[in-house]
Amino acid sequence: MSRKKLRLSTGAAAVVTGAGSGIGRSFAYEVAKRGGAVLCVDIDEIKAQETADMLTSLGSQAVAYTCDVGDAKQMEVLADKAEGILGRPITLIINNAGVGAGGPIGEVSLEDWHWCLNVNLWGVIHGCHFFAPRLKAQGYGGIINVASAAAFGAAPEMTAYNVTKAGVLSLTETLAAELTGTGVKVTALCPTVVPTNIVNNGRLPAARQEFAKSAMTRFALTTADIVARKTLDALDRGNLYMLPQIDGRIAWRIKRIAPRLYAKVIGETYRLFAS
Ligand SMILES: NC(=O)c1ccc[n+]([C@@H]2O[C@H](COP(=O)([O-])OP(=O)(O)OC[C@H]3O[C@@H](n4cnc5c(N)ncnc54)[C@H](O)[C@@H]3O)[C@@H](O)[C@H]2O)c1
């Protein structure tokens, strides 16, 4: 069977950012389960190593790599070195690393805005900038960008985060158009709530911490492992979007049909649950 007829997620040589925790760790695990090799990238050296050790203990090829996705130079070096580290051309980049910053507009510090934009948006831009041309040149590969239902969901007090995810969605849609016919598939992942460490690792006003933590369990309709599995399947099918949960798919449709009503309902629902 020719290489192009194989499923992209099978036997991939993958770079997964934010692989030290949550959805990134699940992506790394799922790629390995499908016979792939994984470069486990994270800003947290210990967490990246934990993931790589977990995969190697299961018999997979995995290497930990410490890198800040928001730093262009570090990402360029990663792209230069990745093939040499895994011993074969990279076929899959999963731009997953992300952080949460929240609070009412005007109260979120500009420092938190910059932090969130740098990791969530610039991190994905760097991943696409340095890896997409290589995949395009080899005429084969996949790019998964982890956006969020926040890209269209407009949840109050999440402005900085929402802006970054809308940017990631637009970037991914544009990339999909640009790479049509090149042999490179592109998928944007847009989950709603997935139980991970994102709240613990994020920057939220003290008054919102408990609500956010409880929301991670109260509103979670899936797990990180299921999300990773569904997204790799979506990439194999050539789907541009993966909205893994029903609440995200409903919000996506209502927003398009009745945007003003949607804003009112989401605002009032937030006040009800967050008060
Ligand atoms: N958990 C959710 O409910 C949810 C919903 C929608 C989208 N997402 C997105 O999923 C992605 C993964 O988040 P998660 O929920 O697994 O969170 P998480 O906090 O469990 O994992 C994020 C990982 O990214 C790493 N990271 C943070 N900054 C980094 C940087 N500058 N460079 C490299 N690595 C860095 C962290 O060390 C951590 O290991 C994020 O993009 C997030 O926005 C999460």
The ligand as an SDF file (V2000), in Angstrom:
LIG
                    3D

 44 48  0  0  0  0  0  0  0  0999 V2000
   -9.0470   21.5570   29.3840 N   0  0  0  0  0  0  0  0  0  0  0  0
   -9.9870   22.1800   28.7290 C   0  0  0  0  0  0  0  0  0  0  0  0
  -11.1400   22.2940   29.1860 O   0  0  0  0  0  0  0  0  0  0  0  0
   -9.6980   22.7180   27.3490 C   0  0  0  0  0  0  0  0  0  0  0  0
  -10.7880   23.0840   26.5340 C   0  0  0  0  0  0  0  0  0  0  0  0
  -10.5310   23.5860   25.2800 C   0  0  0  0  0  0  0  0  0  0  0  0
   -9.2210   23.7070   24.8250 C   0  0  0  0  0  0  0  0  0  0  0  0
   -8.1910   23.3510   25.6460 N   0  0  0  0  0  0  0  0  0  0  0  0
   -6.8340   23.5260   25.1330 C   0  0  0  0  0  0  0  0  0  0  0  0
   -6.1470   22.2990   25.2020 O   0  0  0  0  0  0  0  0  0  0  0  0
   -4.7430   22.5620   25.2300 C   0  0  0  0  0  0  0  0  0  0  0  0
   -4.1010   21.7250   26.3100 C   0  0  0  0  0  0  0  0  0  0  0  0
   -4.5440   22.1960   27.5820 O   0  0  0  0  0  0  0  0  0  0  0  0
   -4.8780   21.2230   28.8070 P   0  0  0  0  0  0  0  0  0  0  0  0
   -6.2880   21.4450   29.1480 O   0  0  0  0  0  0  0  0  0  0  0  0
   -4.4060   19.8640   28.5350 O   0  0  0  0  0  0  0  0  0  0  0  0
   -4.0140   21.9620   29.9520 O   0  0  0  0  0  0  0  0  0  0  0  0
   -2.8380   21.4600   30.9050 P   0  0  0  0  0  0  0  0  0  0  0  0
   -2.5020   22.6340   31.7440 O   0  0  0  0  0  0  0  0  0  0  0  0
   -3.2200   20.1920   31.5720 O   0  0  0  0  0  0  0  0  0  0  0  0
   -1.6480   21.1540   29.8770 O   0  0  0  0  0  0  0  0  0  0  0  0
   -1.0030   22.1850   29.1780 C   0  0  0  0  0  0  0  0  0  0  0  0
    0.4810   21.8250   29.0010 C   0  0  0  0  0  0  0  0  0  0  0  0
    1.1000   22.8600   28.2320 O   0  0  0  0  0  0  0  0  0  0  0  0
    2.3580   23.1570   28.8180 C   0  0  0  0  0  0  0  0  0  0  0  0
    2.7760   24.5280   28.4980 N   0  0  0  0  0  0  0  0  0  0  0  0
    2.2870   25.6900   29.0340 C   0  0  0  0  0  0  0  0  0  0  0  0
    2.9450   26.7320   28.5260 N   0  0  0  0  0  0  0  0  0  0  0  0
    3.8520   26.2350   27.6490 C   0  0  0  0  0  0  0  0  0  0  0  0
    4.8380   26.8350   26.8180 C   0  0  0  0  0  0  0  0  0  0  0  0
    5.0110   28.1640   26.8000 N   0  0  0  0  0  0  0  0  0  0  0  0
    5.6010   26.0320   26.0410 N   0  0  0  0  0  0  0  0  0  0  0  0
    5.4460   24.6910   26.0700 C   0  0  0  0  0  0  0  0  0  0  0  0
    4.5420   24.0610   26.8530 N   0  0  0  0  0  0  0  0  0  0  0  0
    3.7580   24.8310   27.6330 C   0  0  0  0  0  0  0  0  0  0  0  0
    2.1300   22.9730   30.3150 C   0  0  0  0  0  0  0  0  0  0  0  0
    3.3720   22.8000   31.0150 O   0  0  0  0  0  0  0  0  0  0  0  0
    1.2450   21.7420   30.3390 C   0  0  0  0  0  0  0  0  0  0  0  0
    2.0140   20.5610   30.3970 O   0  0  0  0  0  0  0  0  0  0  0  0
   -4.5900   24.0710   25.4300 C   0  0  0  0  0  0  0  0  0  0  0  0
   -4.3030   24.6880   24.2010 O   0  0  0  0  0  0  0  0  0  0  0  0
   -5.9640   24.4800   25.9210 C   0  0  0  0  0  0  0  0  0  0  0  0
   -6.2400   25.8260   25.6590 O   0  0  0  0  0  0  0  0  0  0  0  0
   -8.3980   22.8660   26.8870 C   0  0  0  0  0  0  0  0  0  0  0  0
  1  2  1  0
  2  3  2  0
  2  4  1  0
  4  5  1  0
  4 44  2  0
  5  6  2  0
  6  7  1  0
  7  8  2  0
  8  9  1  0
  8 44  1  0
  9 10  1  0
  9 42  1  0
 10 11  1  0
 11 12  1  0
 11 40  1  0
 12 13  1  0
 13 14  1  0
 14 15  2  0
 14 16  1  0
 14 17  1  0
 17 18  1  0
 18 19  2  0
 18 20  1  0
 18 21  1  0
 21 22  1  0
 22 23  1  0
 23 24  1  0
 23 38  1  0
 24 25  1  0
 25 26  1  0
 25 36  1  0
 26 27  1  0
 26 35  1  0
 27 28  2  0
 28 29  1  0
 29 30  1  0
 29 35  2  0
 30 31  1  0
 30 32  2  0
 32 33  1  0
 33 34  2  0
 34 35  1  0
 36 37  1  0
 36 38  1  0
 38 39  1  0
 40 41  1  0
 40 42  1  0
 42 43  1  0
M  CHG  2   8   1  16  -1
M  END
$$$$
